[in-house]
Amino acid sequence: MKTFKIGDEVSVLDDAIDGVVVGVKNNEVIIETSDKFLMTYFVNELIKVNNSNELNSFNKSEALAKIKNDETPTRKQVELQKKLEKVERGVPEFDLHIEKLVKNRNALSNFDILTIQLETAKRHIDFSIKNRIPKIVFIHGVGEGVLKSELDFMLKRYEQISFQDANYQKYGLGATEVFFKQNVR
């Protein structure tokens, strides 16, 4: 159980109130706030504010050494981080939102928009196959799902391609990850 004595500097846990203890009675503490108001709180509602005198006995170099030792990653963590960086480095992302593909979409019908998006995706797929790029990501958004379903239909026609929803944490539900199988003839 916390103990407070007269003169302790305290803060109220759930309020932005600081003060000095002026009285203690059972598990209730009376404090004088910085605005000179007297307020009563239960012991579990207060926390002592560190006094600089208490900090003088604190050995900074030992504490810093301990923190540095605790934060040093293990060899396994370092290897895993390098592997993740290698996998994620340079994965081309192509945003198929129409605003990213044309300057003015006002004169375009929905059919025209979808055609432009699918032709753009096909160009990127053909380029990736030709240049042996192992993986790309198409960002298509969620919307009504028309672009995603048409993209899926198009991708299924390629033998050397497998695909799946892209990383949810990074893209949400609005992206497809495309993998190119090498040496398939």
N, C-alpha and C positions, 0 to 999 in steps of 0.2 A: 504494500500500500504506500502511496506517495505521502511524504510528510512535508509540510510547509511550516516555516517559522516567520515571525514578524520581520519585515525588511526584505524578504525574498522578492525578486522581480519575477512576474508571471505573465503569461499570455493565456487568453481564453481560447480553447481549441476550436470552437465553431463560430467565433466572432472575431472581428479585427479589433480586439480590445486588449490593451496592455495596462499593467498597473503594478502596485506594490502591496504586499500582504500587510494589513494593519490589524488583523485579528483572525484567530483560528478557534473554532468551536466544534468538537466532535469531527464529523466529516464535512463540515462547511467552512469555507474560507471567505473572509471579508477582505476585499481589495479596494484600494483607492486608485481610480483610473488616472491616466495622464491629464484628463479634463477635470480632476478633483471631485469625481462622483464616487460615493461608496456603493459597492455592489457585492452581493453575496453569491457564491458559486459552490457547487459540490467539488470535492477533491478531484474526482475523475474528469471534471470539465476544465481543469487548469493544467498548465505545464510550466515548469521553471524555465526562465530565460537564462542562458549560460552567462555566467559572470566572467569577466576577463581574468580575474584572479584565479579562477578554477582552471583556466586554459594555460596558465603559466607552467603547470606541472606536466603538461602534455608534450611528449617528445615528437616533434614534427618529422624528423628524418626517419624514425622507426615506422611511423604510420605511412609515410610516402613509400618506403621500401616495401611494406606489406601490400599496399595498393598496386604497385608495379608488379610484384610477384603474382598477385591474384589475376591481373589482367593479361599476363603473358599467355598467348594461345599455345595449345599443345601442338605437337607435330601433326597429329591427325587433323586438327582444325585448320592448320595452315595448308595442308595438302588438299583438303576439301574445298577451301576457299579458292585455291589456284585452279582446281578442276572446274568449279562453278564459273569463275571468271573466263576460263578458256571456252567453255560451252556457250556462255551468254555474250561473249565479246563478238561484235560484228555481225549479229544476226540482223539481216536487213528487214526493216518493217515498212510496209506499204499501206498508207492510209487511203482507203477507197471511198471515203466520203466525197461527194461530188464537189463540195466547196474547195477541196484540196486539188481537184483535177482540172476544173475550168474556172475562168475568171467570172463569167456571168451565166448563171443557170436559169435565169428568168424565162428565156425563150424555149427551154427544153421540156419535152414531155417526160413522163415517168419512164416510158419505154426508151427514150433517148438517153436518159440518165443511167438506166440499168445497162444499156449497151456500152456506153463509155466506160462504166465501172468494170464490166466483164472483159472488155477488150484490153483495158489497162492491166488487169490481173493476168490475162493470157500472155501479154507481152513480158511481164515480169517472170512468169513461169518458164516461158521459152528461153529467156535470157539466163535464168538460173540453171536450167538443164544444160544449155550450151556451155556455160562457164563453170559447171560442176560445183555449184553452190549447194551445200548440204541441207540448208534449212532457211526458210523465210517465214514471215508472219504477215498476214493480211488483216488489217484493222477495218472491219466492216460495220461496226456498231450493232445495236440490238434492233431497234425499230420494229417493223412488222415481220422481219425475218425473210423478206423476199430475196435480198442480195445474198444472204448467207445460204439459203437453199439453192439458188442458182449457182453460186460459187462451188458448193458441195457437188452439185450435178456435173459441173465442168471438171472438177478435180478427179472425179471417179472415172472419167474417160482416159486418164493417163495411167499406163501400167506402172511406170517408174515412180509414182507418187503415192505417199500415204499422208493422211492429214488427221488433225484432231483439234478440239478447242484449245486455244492458247492458254497460257498461265493465267488462271483466274485472278490471282493477287495483283498481277501487273495490268491485265487488260479487261478484267471483268468478263462478261459474257459476249463481248463484241469483237472477238478476234479468232482467227483460225491459223494454226501452225501447220506449215506444209513441209514435209520431209521428202528429199529426193534420193531414191535408191540409186546407187552408182553401179555401173557395169551391167545394167539390165538391157538386153537387146531382143 
